[in-house]
């Protein structure tokens, strides 16, 4: 376990960098991953695990509990893609 502390966007970048650089203790085989936090950070970590660590996307449960946007901001293409993927996962 490694404690990574930061505040705001800089903290999110610190967390992403820590996960990307972690080589010790990363489980072999088929791990299950649970991610929760700021939506953009969770999305970046999930992409890293799927694309660079070859973790099966079905073995990752993720939840973006908050976003660094105002409620007036329209959803981005990434937001819509994530929502479609979540719906597809629920459908089977």
N, C-alpha and C positions, 0 to 999 in steps of 0.2 A: 504494500500500500504506500502511496506517495501523496502527501498533502500538497495541493497547489492552491495558493491563495492569490486573489486579485480582485479588483473592484472595477465594475463596468466593462467596457469593451476590451481594455488592456488585460483584465483578468481572464476574459474568454479566450483571448489570443494565447495567454500563458497556458491555459488548460489544453487547448488544441496542440500547441507545441510540445507539451509534456507527453501527451498520448502519442503523437507522431514519433517522438524520439525514444519512447519506451521500448526496450528490447528485452530487458530482464523481466522475468516473471510473466511474460505474455503467454497465456495458456496454449499448449499444443492441441491439436485435434479440432474438435468442433465446439467452440465456446458458445455460451449464451450470454448476450449482452443486454443490459438494461441502462438506458440513457434518459435523463430528464434534465431540463434546464431551459435556458434561453433558446428559442427556436433556431436561430442561425447557428449557434454553437453546436446544438444537438445535431443539426443537419450536417455540419462540417465533420463532426466526429463519426457520424454514421457513414458518410461517404468514404472517409478514410478507411474505416474498418472493412467496408465492402470492397472498395476498389484497390486498396493497397495491402490489406491484411488478409484478403480473401475469406472474410467471415460471411457465411450464408446470410443474406438479407432477411430471411425468414427467422433467423435466430437472434434478431435484434429487436427488442421492444423499445420504442422511443416515444418521448412525449416532450413537445415544446410547450412549457407551461407559460411562458411569456415571450414577448417580442419587443425589440427596441424600436418600435414605431408608434405613431399616434393612431388613434382609432379612425382618423380621417384618411389614412393611407390605404390605397387600393392594394389587394393582394398581388404579389409578384408572380411571375411565371413559375418560379421555384415553389412558392406557396401552393399554387394550383396543382403542380405536379406531385407534391407531397400529399395533398388531399386525395388525389386520384389513386395514388399508390396505397394509401391507408384503406380506401374503399375496396380496392382490389384484394388486399390482404384479408379483409373481413369477409369478402365474398368467397374466399377459398382459394 
